[in-house]
Amino acid sequence: MEETLRELPKKAKDKHNEHKKYFAKLKKKPPKNLDKIMVELHDAEFEKTDCLACANCCKTTSPIFTTKDINRIAKHFRIKEQRFIETYLSVDEDNFHVLKSAPCTFLADDNSCSIYDVRPKACAEYPHTDRRDFHKISEITLKNTAICPATFNIVEAMKKAVDVGKNPRGEKHRFNGGRH
């Protein structure tokens, strides 16, 4: 996994323009069955990906903490929300609550999450590749290809599995049977 994580930023950078162009086309004319395909690709990738062997997302980035997340986690710690914010969070340039530092304060030595049952929604949904209206989150997905090896693999599989635009016979979008 160490080698994969070492190589990932370069692989993502090398594919960035290709991925960006693909997502631009996808955003303009998303196939009707895109979300279904993405769930299948997501599930297939995470059958073979062990997040506990990686945890690069937890080591390098911070999720956004919503008000609900803050309330839930503060309650878990039996502290006031303001104390939780003061102890663990800061406000980023987009005015979102994020962790003060990386790696995540709640990441254990074995890459498990010490607040897993009450973790932020953004953590529970990461890397968002099985999300509804997937075509609307291309910017975050592009960023995640440099952080999460599974996201990179899912995007590569998606390019093989999803035809963007019309084919030469003018047929509508279709799942082209790419194996995942």
KEMI-267338 format. One record per residue: y negated, z, x of N, C-alpha, C, CB in turn. Coordinates in steps of 0.1 Angstrom, whole numbers, padded with zeros to 4 digits, always signed. Glycine has a CB too. Layout:
BEGIN
YZXYZXYZXYZX/...
***
This chain:
BEGIN
+0012+0000+0008+0000+0000+0000-0013+0000+0009+0000+0012-0009/-0012+0007+0020-0024+0007+0029-0028-0007+0033-0021+0016+0041/-0018-0015+0037-0022-0029+0041-0028-0037+0029-0009-0036+0046/-0022-0035+0018-0027-0042+0006-0042-0038+0003-0019-0038-0007/-0045-0025+0004-0058-0020+0002-0068-0024+0013-0058-0005+0001/-0063-0026+0025-0071-0030+0036-0075-0045+0034-0064-0028+0050/-0066-0053+0029-0068-0067+0027-0075-0071+0014-0055-0075+0028/-0074-0062+0005-0080-0065-0009-0094-0070-0009-0078-0053-0018/-0104-0063-0002-0118-0067-0003-0120-0081+0002-0126-0058+0005/-0113-0085+0013-0114-0099+0018-0108-0109+0008-0107-0100+0032/-0096-0106+0003-0090-0115-0007-0099-0117-0019-0076-0109-0012/-0105-0106-0024-0114-0106-0036-0126-0114-0032-0118-0092-0040/-0132-0112-0020-0144-0120-0016-0141-0135-0015-0149-0114-0003/-0129-0138-0009-0125-0152-0007-0123-0159-0021-0112-0153+0000/-0119-0152-0031-0116-0157-0044-0128-0155-0054-0104-0151-0050/-0139-0148-0049-0150-0145-0058-0156-0157-0066-0160-0137-0051/-0160-0167-0059-0166-0178-0065-0157-0185-0075-0171-0188-0054/-0144-0187-0071-0134-0193-0080-0132-0185-0092-0120-0194-0072/-0131-0171-0091-0130-0163-0102-0142-0163-0111-0127-0148-0098/-0154-0163-0105-0166-0163-0112-0168-0176-0121-0178-0162-0103/-0164-0187-0115-0165-0200-0123-0155-0200-0134-0162-0212-0113/-0143-0194-0131-0133-0194-0142-0137-0185-0153-0119-0188-0136/-0143-0173-0150-0148-0164-0160-0159-0170-0168-0152-0151-0154/-0168-0178-0162-0179-0184-0169-0173-0194-0180-0188-0192-0159/-0163-0202-0176-0157-0211-0186-0150-0202-0197-0146-0220-0179/-0143-0192-0193-0136-0184-0202-0146-0177-0213-0128-0173-0195/-0157-0173-0208-0167-0167-0216-0173-0177-0227-0179-0161-0208/-0174-0189-0222-0180-0199-0231-0170-0203-0243-0183-0212-0224/-0157-0204-0239-0147-0208-0249-0134-0200-0247-0144-0223-0248/-0134-0188-0251-0122-0180-0249-0111-0184-0259-0125-0165-0251/-0099-0185-0254-0088-0189-0263-0087-0178-0274-0075-0190-0255/-0082-0182-0286-0081-0172-0297-0071-0161-0293-0077-0179-0309/-0061-0165-0285-0050-0155-0282-0052-0148-0269-0037-0162-0282/-0064-0149-0263-0067-0143-0250-0063-0128-0249-0081-0145-0246/-0068-0120-0259-0065-0106-0258-0050-0103-0258-0072-0099-0270/-0042-0111-0266-0028-0109-0266-0022-0112-0252-0021-0118-0277/-0026-0123-0247-0022-0127-0233-0025-0117-0223-0028-0141-0229/-0037-0111-0224-0041-0101-0214-0033-0089-0215-0056-0098-0216/-0030-0084-0227-0021-0073-0229-0008-0075-0222-0020-0069-0244/-0002-0087-0224+0011-0091-0218+0010-0090-0203+0015-0104-0223/-0001-0097-0197-0002-0097-0183-0005-0083-0177-0014-0106-0179/-0013-0075-0184-0016-0061-0180-0003-0053-0180-0026-0055-0190/+0005-0054-0191+0017-0046-0192+0027-0050-0181+0023-0048-0206/+0028-0063-0179+0038-0068-0169+0034-0063-0155+0038-0084-0169/+0021-0064-0152+0016-0059-0138+0018-0044-0137+0001-0062-0137/+0016-0036-0147+0017-0022-0145+0031-0017-0147+0008-0015-0156/+0041-0026-0150+0055-0022-0149+0059-0022-0134+0064-0033-0156/+0052-0029-0126+0056-0030-0111+0045-0023-0102+0058-0044-0107/+0034-0018-0108+0023-0012-0100+0023+0003-0103+0010-0018-0104/+0024+0011-0092+0023+0025-0093+0009+0030-0089+0034+0032-0084/+0002+0034-0099-0012+0038-0096-0013+0050-0086-0019+0041-0109/-0002+0059-0087-0002+0071-0079+0000+0067-0064+0009+0080-0083/+0005+0055-0061+0007+0051-0047-0006+0045-0042+0018+0040-0046/-0016+0043-0051-0028+0036-0047-0040+0045-0049-0030+0023-0055/-0044+0048-0061-0056+0056-0065-0069+0051-0058-0053+0070-0061/-0070+0039-0055-0082+0034-0048-0094+0035-0057-0080+0019-0044/-0092+0033-0070-0103+0035-0079-0109+0049-0078-0099+0032-0094/-0100+0059-0078-0105+0073-0077-0111+0076-0063-0093+0082-0080/-0106+0069-0053-0111+0072-0040-0124+0065-0036-0101+0067-0030/-0128+0055-0044-0139+0047-0040-0150+0045-0050-0135+0033-0036/-0148+0048-0063-0158+0046-0073-0158+0058-0083-0154+0033-0081/-0168+0058-0091-0169+0069-0101-0169+0062-0115-0182+0077-0099/-0162+0069-0124-0163+0064-0138-0177+0068-0144-0151+0069-0147/-0180+0063-0155-0191+0067-0163-0186+0079-0171-0198+0056-0171/-0193+0090-0172-0190+0101-0180-0199+0101-0193-0192+0115-0173/-0192+0098-0204-0200+0098-0217-0202+0113-0221-0192+0090-0228/-0211+0114-0231-0213+0127-0237-0200+0134-0242-0224+0127-0248/-0192+0126-0248-0179+0131-0253-0170+0136-0241-0172+0120-0261/-0170+0128-0230-0162+0131-0219-0167+0145-0213-0163+0120-0208/-0180+0146-0212-0186+0158-0206-0183+0170-0215-0202+0157-0205/-0184+0169-0228-0181+0180-0237-0166+0184-0236-0184+0175-0252/-0157+0174-0236-0143+0176-0235-0139+0183-0222-0135+0163-0237/-0144+0178-0211-0140+0183-0198-0146+0197-0195-0145+0174-0186/-0159+0199-0200-0165+0212-0198-0157+0223-0207-0180+0212-0203/-0153+0219-0218-0145+0228-0227-0132+0231-0220-0142+0221-0241/-0126+0221-0213-0114+0223-0206-0116+0234-0195-0109+0210-0200/-0127+0233-0188-0130+0243-0178-0136+0256-0183-0140+0236-0168/-0139+0256-0196-0145+0268-0202-0158+0271-0196-0135+0280-0201/-0166+0260-0194-0180+0262-0189-0189+0254-0198-0181+0257-0174/-0202+0257-0197-0212+0250-0205-0213+0236-0200-0226+0257-0204/-0217+0227-0208-0218+0212-0205-0228+0211-0193-0222+0204-0217/-0240+0218-0194-0250+0217-0184-0245+0221-0171-0262+0225-0188/-0237+0231-0170-0231+0236-0158-0221+0226-0152-0224+0250-0160/-0214+0219-0161-0205+0209-0156-0213+0197-0150-0196+0203-0168/-0223+0193-0157-0232+0183-0152-0238+0186-0138-0243+0179-0162/-0244+0198-0137-0250+0203-0125-0240+0204-0113-0257+0216-0127/-0228+0208-0116-0218+0210-0106-0212+0197-0101-0207+0219-0111/-0209+0187-0110-0201+0176-0106-0208+0162-0107-0189+0175-0115/-0218+0161-0115-0224+0148-0118-0238+0146-0113-0224+0146-0133/-0241+0133-0112-0255+0129-0110-0258+0117-0119-0257+0124-0095/-0270+0112-0120-0274+0101-0128-0276+0089-0119-0286+0105-0137/-0270+0078-0123-0271+0066-0114-0283+0058-0118-0258+0057-0115/-0285+0046-0112-0296+0038-0114-0297+0032-0128-0296+0026-0104/-0285+0032-0135-0285+0027-0149-0286+0038-0159-0272+0019-0151/-0289+0050-0154-0291+0062-0162-0278+0067-0168-0301+0059-0173/-0267+0065-0161-0254+0070-0166-0250+0082-0157-0243+0059-0165/-0242+0091-0163-0237+0102-0156-0224+0097-0148-0233+0114-0165/-0224+0100-0135-0213+0096-0126-0211+0108-0117-0217+0083-0118/-0200+0107-0110-0197+0118-0100-0207+0118-0089-0182+0116-0095/-0209+0130-0083-0219+0131-0072-0213+0124-0060-0221+0145-0069/-0200+0124-0058-0194+0119-0046-0181+0112-0048-0193+0129-0035/-0176+0105-0039-0163+0099-0039-0156+0104-0026-0163+0083-0039/-0143+0106-0026-0134+0104-0037-0137+0114-0049-0120+0105-0032/-0130+0111-0060-0132+0119-0072-0129+0133-0069-0123+0114-0083/-0137+0142-0073-0135+0157-0072-0122+0161-0078-0146+0164-0079/-0117+0154-0088-0105+0158-0095-0092+0151-0090-0107+0155-0110/-0093+0144-0079-0082+0137-0073-0074+0147-0064-0086+0124-0065/-0062+0148-0067-0053+0158-0059-0048+0150-0047-0042+0163-0067/-0042+0157-0037-0037+0151-0025-0026+0141-0027-0032+0162-0016/-0018+0143-0038-0007+0134-0042-0012+0122-0050+0004+0141-0049/-0025+0120-0051-0032+0110-0059-0031+0112-0074-0026+0097-0056/-0027+0124-0078-0027+0127-0093-0040+0132-0097-0016+0137-0096/-0043+0132-0110-0056+0137-0115-0054+0151-0120-0061+0127-0126/-0062+0160-0115-0061+0174-0120-0067+0176-0134-0069+0183-0110/-0074+0166-0140-0078+0167-0153-0073+0155-0162-0094+0167-0154/-0061+0151-0158-0056+0139-0165-0056+0139-0180-0041+0137-0160/-0052+0150-0186-0052+0151-0201-0066+0150-0207-0045+0163-0205/-0076+0153-0199-0090+0153-0205-0099+0144-0197-0096+0167-0205/-0093+0135-0189-0101+0126-0180-0111+0117-0188-0091+0117-0172/-0121+0112-0182-0130+0104-0189-0124+0091-0195-0141+0099-0179/-0130+0086-0206-0125+0075-0212-0124+0063-0203-0134+0071-0224/-0134+0061-0194-0134+0050-0184-0122+0051-0175-0147+0051-0176/-0117+0063-0172-0105+0064-0163-0093+0061-0171-0104+0079-0158/-0092+0065-0183-0080+0063-0192-0079+0048-0195-0082+0070-0205/-0090+0040-0195-0089+0026-0198-0089+0017-0186-0101+0023-0207/-0091+0023-0174-0092+0015-0162-0079+0008-0160-0096+0023-0150/-0079-0005-0156-0090-0013-0151-0095-0022-0162-0085-0022-0140/-0093-0019-0175-0098-0026-0186-0093-0040-0189-0113-0026-0185/-0082-0043-0182-0076-0057-0184-0068-0059-0196-0067-0060-0172/-0066-0048-0204-0059-0050-0217-0069-0047-0228-0047-0040-0218/-0081-0047-0226-0092-0044-0235-0094-0055-0245-0105-0041-0228/-0098-0052-0257-0102-0062-0267-0114-0069-0262-0104-0056-0281/-0116-0082-0266-0127-0090-0262-0128-0090-0247-0140-0085-0268/-0117-0092-0240-0116-0092-0226-0127-0101-0219-0103-0096-0221/-0129-0113-0225-0138-0123-0220-0152-0117-0218-0138-0135-0228/-0156-0106-0225-0169-0101-0224-0171-0092-0212-0172-0094-0237/-0161-0089-0205-0163-0079-0194-0160-0086-0180-0153-0067-0196/-0163-0098-0179-0160-0105-0166-0167-0099-0154-0164-0120-0168/-0179-0094-0155-0186-0088-0144-0179-0076-0138-0200-0084-0147/-0175-0067-0147-0168-0055-0142-0154-0059-0137-0166-0045-0153/-0147-0069-0143-0134-0073-0138-0135-0079-0125-0128-0084-0148/-0146-0087-0122-0148-0093-0109-0150-0082-0098-0160-0102-0109/-0157-0072-0102-0159-0060-0093-0146-0053-0090-0169-0050-0098/-0138-0052-0101-0125-0044-0100-0115-0052-0092-0120-0042-0114/-0116-0065-0090-0106-0072-0082-0107-0068-0067-0108-0087-0083/-0118-0063-0063-0120-0058-0049-0116-0043-0048-0134-0060-0045/-0113-0036-0059-0110-0022-0059-0095-0020-0062-0119-0014-0069/-0090-0027-0072-0077-0025-0078-0068-0037-0075-0078-0022-0093/-0058-0035-0067-0048-0046-0065-0042-0052-0078-0037-0041-0056/-0040-0043-0087-0034-0048-0100-0044-0057-0107-0030-0036-0109/-0056-0054-0107-0066-0062-0114-0067-0076-0107-0080-0056-0113/-0067-0076-0094-0066-0089-0086-0054-0097-0091-0066-0087-0071/-0043-0091-0091-0030-0098-0095-0031-0103-0110-0018-0089-0094/-0037-0095-0119-0038-0099-0133-0047-0111-0134-0043-0087-0141/-0058-0111-0127-0067-0122-0128-0061-0135-0122-0081-0119-0120/-0053-0134-0112-0046-0145-0106-0036-0150-0116-0040-0142-0093/-0029-0141-0122-0019-0145-0133-0025-0151-0145-0010-0133-0137/-0037-0146-0149-0044-0151-0160-0048-0165-0158-0057-0142-0163/-0053-0169-0146-0057-0182-0143-0045-0192-0145-0062-0183-0129/-0033-0188-0142-0021-0196-0144-0017-0196-0158-0010-0191-0135/-0019-0186-0165-0014-0185-0179-0023-0190-0190-0011-0170-0182/-0036-0190-0187-0046-0194-0198-0053-0207-0194-0056-0182-0200/-0052-0216-0203-0059-0229-0201-0073-0226-0207-0053-0241-0209/-0083-0230-0199-0097-0228-0204-0103-0242-0207-0106-0221-0193/-0109-0243-0219-0114-0255-0223-0103-0264-0230-0120-0263-0212/-0106-0276-0232-0096-0285-0238-0088-0293-0228-0102-0294-0248/-0076-0296-0231-0068-0304-0222-0071-0319-0225-0053-0301-0223/-0066-0328-0217-0069-0342-0218-0067-0348-0232-0062-0350-0208/-0057-0342-0240-0054-0347-0253-0063-0341-0264-0040-0345-0257/-0072-0332-0259-0082-0326-0269-0076-0315-0277-0087-0337-0278/-0064-0310-0273-0058-0299-0280-0066-0286-0277-0043-0297-0276/-0065-0277-0286-0072-0264-0284-0065-0256-0273-0072-0256-0297/-0072-0244-0270-0067-0235-0260-0052-0231-0263-0076-0223-0259/-0045-0229-0253-0031-0224-0255-0027-0216-0244-0022-0236-0257/-0016-0208-0246-0010-0201-0236+0000-0211-0230-0002-0188-0241/-0001-0214-0217+0007-0225-0211+0020-0220-0206-0001-0231-0200/+0024-0208-0209+0038-0204-0206+0039-0199-0192+0047-0215-0208/+0028-0196-0185+0029-0190-0172+0037-0177-0172+0014-0188-0166/+0045-0176-0162+0053-0163-0162+0045-0153-0155+0067-0166-0154/+0047-0141-0160+0040-0129-0154+0049-0118-0152+0029-0125-0163/
***
